[in-house]
Amino acid sequence: ALYQIKMQEAKQTPLMKVLCLHGSGTNKDFMRNLQMAFSCLRPLCEWHYMDGPVACDPIKEIEPYLKLVKQDTFFTWLRRSEDNSRYLGFEEAYKAAMEEAKKLGPDILLGFSQGGIIASMVGDQLYKEGKLKGIVVVCGVDPKKKMEKFIVPSFHIVGKTDPFRPRSLKLFEVFSGKKEVCEHAAGHKFPHAKEKEIAVKLKQFLQSLTTKK
C-alpha cells in the first residue's frame, strides 16, 4: 500500500517543461540525440525542441553523426557578418524563440552554443515576467555585443578543451543572479553520459528552482 501511495505521488508530481534550442548548423532532431548526457533527468523533465529561424548547411563537426538524424534540414539562430566580428539577426531569432516559449509555457530554457545566447535573452525576459524558472547553457558563446546583465537563474556547462571556452566563460559573467558553472572533460559538445556528476548537479539546481514561487 505504501509503495502504491509513493507511485501515485510520483505520477502527480508535475514534470518541468524544458524547451531546447540547438546550436548553429544543426536542428531539433540532432538535439534530441544529445539527451543521453542527462538521462537521470528523465523522471523530472519533459523535453521539447524547436528549430532556429534561418536555414543553413550542417556544420562539419556533425557529419559523422548525420545517420542518427532523420531530419535533413539544418538551421541557425544568428548569421555572421562578413568579417565574422558580429552576429546578425538577433530580432528574428528572439522573436521565433519567444513565440514558441509563450506557446509552450516552459519552466526551463536549455540552449547549446549559439542557442545559449538566445536562451539567455529570451529566458531573462520570461523570468522578469514571472513565466520561467531558469535556464541551462551548454557550451554557450558570448553574443559579440554589449549586453545588459541577466538576472535569470542559470546553470552553465563548459567544455575543458572547447576552443570557445573563453567565450563560454564570458557569457557566464553576463549573469548576475543565481548561477552555477560546471566543467566537462571534452570540447564543444554535451558532456558524456559517463560524467554523471554534472547531471546530478544539474538535477539539484533544477530541483532548487521548484521550491520558489
C-alpha positions as CSV (number, residue, x, y, z in Angstrom):
1,A,0.0,0.0,0.0
2,L,2.8,2.4,0.9
3,Y,4.5,1.6,-2.4
4,Q,1.3,2.4,-4.3
5,I,1.0,5.7,-2.5
6,K,4.5,6.7,-3.4
7,M,3.9,5.7,-7.1
8,Q,0.7,7.8,-7.1
9,E,2.6,10.8,-5.6
10,A,5.3,10.4,-8.3
11,K,2.7,10.4,-11.0
12,Q,1.1,13.5,-9.6
13,T,4.4,15.4,-9.5
14,P,4.3,17.8,-12.5
15,L,7.3,17.5,-14.9
16,M,9.4,20.5,-15.6
17,K,8.9,21.5,-19.2
18,V,12.3,22.2,-20.9
19,L,12.5,23.9,-24.3
20,C,15.8,23.1,-26.0
21,L,17.5,25.4,-28.5
22,H,20.1,23.7,-30.7
23,G,23.4,25.1,-31.9
24,S,24.2,26.6,-35.3
25,G,24.2,24.3,-38.2
26,T,22.2,21.5,-36.5
27,N,18.5,21.0,-35.8
28,K,16.0,19.9,-33.2
29,D,16.3,16.2,-34.2
30,F,20.0,16.3,-33.6
31,M,19.4,18.0,-30.2
32,R,17.1,15.1,-29.2
33,N,20.1,12.7,-29.6
34,L,22.1,14.7,-27.1
35,Q,19.8,14.0,-24.1
36,M,21.8,10.8,-23.1
37,A,24.0,13.1,-21.1
38,F,21.0,14.0,-18.9
39,S,19.3,10.6,-18.6
40,C,18.9,11.0,-14.9
41,L,16.6,13.9,-15.5
42,R,14.0,12.0,-17.4
43,P,11.7,11.5,-14.4
44,L,12.0,15.2,-13.7
45,C,11.8,16.8,-17.1
46,E,9.5,16.9,-20.2
47,W,11.7,17.7,-23.2
48,H,10.6,19.9,-26.1
49,Y,12.6,21.1,-29.1
50,M,12.4,23.8,-31.8
51,D,14.4,24.7,-34.9
52,G,16.2,28.1,-35.4
53,P,14.6,30.5,-37.9
54,V,17.4,30.5,-40.5
55,A,18.1,27.5,-42.8
56,C,21.8,26.7,-43.4
57,D,24.3,24.0,-44.2
58,P,25.1,21.4,-41.4
59,I,28.4,22.1,-39.6
60,K,31.2,19.7,-40.4
61,E,31.5,18.5,-36.8
62,I,28.2,16.7,-37.0
63,E,28.8,14.9,-40.4
64,P,29.8,11.6,-38.6
65,Y,26.5,11.6,-36.8
66,L,24.2,12.5,-39.7
67,K,23.0,8.9,-39.9
68,L,21.5,9.3,-36.4
69,V,19.4,12.3,-37.6
70,K,16.2,11.8,-39.5
71,Q,15.7,15.5,-40.2
72,D,17.6,16.6,-43.3
73,T,17.3,20.4,-43.0
74,F,19.5,22.4,-40.7
75,F,19.2,25.7,-39.1
76,T,20.9,28.5,-37.2
77,W,19.8,31.3,-34.9
78,L,22.1,34.0,-35.9
79,R,24.1,34.8,-39.1
80,R,27.7,36.1,-39.0
81,S,28.9,39.3,-40.6
82,E,31.3,39.0,-43.5
83,D,34.3,39.8,-41.3
84,N,32.9,37.4,-38.5
85,S,33.2,40.2,-36.0
86,R,29.5,40.2,-35.0
87,Y,26.2,38.4,-35.3
88,L,23.2,39.4,-37.3
89,G,19.5,38.6,-36.9
90,F,19.0,38.9,-33.2
91,E,15.5,40.3,-33.6
92,E,14.3,37.4,-35.8
93,A,15.9,34.8,-33.5
94,Y,14.5,36.4,-30.4
95,K,11.0,36.6,-31.9
96,A,11.0,33.0,-33.0
97,A,12.1,31.6,-29.7
98,M,9.9,33.9,-27.7
99,E,6.8,32.9,-29.7
100,E,7.5,29.2,-29.2
101,A,8.2,29.7,-25.5
102,K,5.0,31.6,-24.9
103,K,3.0,28.9,-26.7
104,L,4.6,26.0,-24.8
105,G,5.0,27.7,-21.4
106,P,8.3,26.0,-20.4
107,D,9.8,26.1,-16.9
108,I,13.3,26.0,-18.3
109,L,15.1,27.0,-21.5
110,L,18.2,25.0,-22.5
111,G,20.5,26.3,-25.1
112,F,23.6,24.8,-26.7
113,S,26.3,27.0,-28.2
114,Q,24.7,29.8,-30.2
115,G,21.3,28.6,-28.9
116,G,22.6,29.5,-25.5
117,I,22.7,33.2,-26.5
118,I,19.0,33.2,-27.5
119,A,18.0,31.1,-24.4
120,S,19.7,33.7,-22.3
121,M,18.0,36.7,-23.9
122,V,14.5,35.1,-24.1
123,G,14.9,33.4,-20.7
124,D,15.8,36.6,-18.9
125,Q,12.7,38.4,-20.2
126,L,10.4,35.5,-19.4
127,Y,11.9,35.3,-15.9
128,K,11.2,39.0,-15.3
129,E,7.6,38.4,-16.3
130,G,7.4,35.5,-13.8
131,K,6.9,32.9,-16.6
132,L,10.2,31.0,-16.3
133,K,12.2,29.4,-13.5
134,G,15.7,29.4,-15.1
135,I,17.9,28.4,-18.0
136,V,20.7,25.9,-18.8
137,V,23.5,26.9,-21.1
138,V,25.8,24.2,-22.6
139,C,29.0,25.4,-24.2
140,G,27.4,28.8,-24.7
141,V,29.1,31.6,-26.5
142,D,29.0,35.3,-25.9
143,P,26.9,37.4,-28.3
144,K,29.8,39.6,-29.5
145,K,28.0,42.7,-28.4
146,K,27.3,44.6,-25.2
147,M,24.5,43.1,-23.1
148,E,22.7,44.1,-20.0
149,K,23.2,41.8,-17.0
150,F,20.9,38.8,-17.0
151,I,19.2,38.0,-13.7
152,V,17.5,34.7,-14.6
153,P,18.9,31.8,-12.6
154,S,21.3,29.9,-14.8
155,F,23.3,26.6,-14.9
156,H,26.3,26.7,-17.3
157,I,28.3,23.7,-18.6
158,V,31.7,24.5,-20.1
159,G,34.0,22.2,-22.1
160,K,37.5,21.9,-20.7
161,T,39.0,21.6,-24.2
162,D,36.4,23.6,-26.0
163,P,38.1,26.2,-28.3
164,F,35.1,28.5,-27.4
165,R,35.7,28.1,-23.7
166,P,36.8,31.7,-23.1
167,R,33.5,32.8,-24.8
168,S,31.5,30.4,-22.6
169,L,33.0,32.0,-19.5
170,K,32.5,35.5,-21.0
171,L,28.8,34.7,-21.3
172,F,28.7,33.3,-17.8
173,E,30.0,36.7,-16.5
174,V,26.9,38.4,-18.0
175,F,24.7,36.7,-15.5
176,S,24.3,38.4,-12.1
177,G,21.6,36.2,-10.5
178,K,21.7,32.7,-9.0
179,K,24.2,30.8,-11.2
180,E,26.5,27.8,-11.3
181,V,29.1,26.6,-13.7
182,C,30.4,23.0,-14.2
183,E,33.2,21.9,-16.5
184,H,33.2,18.6,-18.5
185,A,36.2,16.9,-19.9
186,A,35.6,17.3,-23.6
187,G,35.3,20.1,-26.2
188,H,32.4,21.9,-27.8
189,K,29.7,19.3,-27.1
190,F,27.4,18.0,-24.4
191,P,29.1,16.1,-21.6
192,H,29.5,12.4,-21.9
193,A,26.8,10.3,-20.2
194,K,29.6,8.8,-18.0
195,E,30.1,12.2,-16.4
196,K,27.2,11.6,-14.1
197,E,28.2,14.2,-11.5
198,I,27.4,17.0,-13.9
199,A,23.9,15.7,-14.5
200,V,23.4,15.2,-10.7
201,K,24.4,18.8,-10.1
202,L,22.1,20.0,-12.8
203,K,19.3,18.0,-11.3
204,Q,19.9,19.6,-7.9
205,F,19.9,23.0,-9.5
206,L,16.6,22.4,-11.2
207,Q,15.0,21.0,-8.1
208,S,16.2,24.1,-6.1
209,L,14.2,26.2,-8.6
210,T,10.9,24.4,-7.9
211,T,10.9,25.5,-4.3
212,K,10.5,29.1,-5.3
213,K,7.2,30.7,-6.3
